[in-house]
């Protein structure tokens, strides 16, 4: 798979996983949020250089990632315990908060392919009990590192930006959208598909 990186991260930044000459770490924003973000990332996303949840966690102080589905490592469902102020960011969520509902203290985000995310919801009953936040589909001409399986698909970083725009305003979301665009530029440059100023091409993902 093109976006999978070597386990030893040879020639790559150990934080952003981009080639060293294209590292984004010095340009990462720090975006304070009122909302706590918990990303449940499918283990097959861990070594993908196109994994945008990794970039989101570097930019959002109140975001953390937990792994799901790692062989031999049972998922600790206690992280899903809800005090009544947790929502799930998922387009097929069964419950949708009403317009008068107070904003959540915490938002759970599923990170993986569409099929992987659906299976997480099917296999983790606690997720199905949560109110769900649904976002409008992105513009059809949105730039992509991966082709979504349906028109509503978007990257995890895009979805988190959209959720924060809804919950906390566009000023909070704007740096994340800009980060998403910069990440696309760097990944395409690393593949030799887009020139990047002052940087040499450094192979494929």
Steps between C-alpha positions, in 0.01 A plus 500: 500500500650832392420689816655246735835605645786277619470400864843647571389833339825515305536848349177620658400724786395286798219746586327589173629197299583719202841483331748708697536760225123549500442487876204711616577509871644852501182630335244320715244729661396457861121518508346522849147361518227488757413150376710198588560273199554126526605328177451125475740405224491165324839337542547471124519880485795520737779495242324682218662829407159621376344454843365847578401416859870498586532859377184601686635364828822699453302823453230451763618499863172344616512211253628150564506183292429146618555198278229250408536147366869439560568124494530362852402830662135511611342842472447671836135603474525697825619798292145520362333544839263793469397752762217626283703757306667289231401498134612278213610653170351255252266549202286193578457568872159387625432795729534863395510771770220755476569869431461583869746234617802641687832448320693188595797502735660225292477388137597149391640472148543173309811482284522240227339404172123526471468124551734500799307783664167325449638181655624694803147627557356151454745339741507767772148534645601807700543694175146423387360652817661838440334799336649544155624810323447493124674741265391625157691346209816680389510693172535258207827664389672454838859380474561142607790272592266200485188451293195478732251218434201737503434874450480570875848362562776720633828462682508477878670838528235659276223342705652622826533850356137491388384379839693774680364760259151385597571484873744787553502716188689543175794679664584179688465283190689720252856402609405133468367542148820684409707222656310245292589687181868522599506129578357419155768720341781323688375147433457572128848655491643189666348294218649723234153605388533862611800729526580642839723808535849440640436129551635205306281210403534219751336195351149365534281431803 
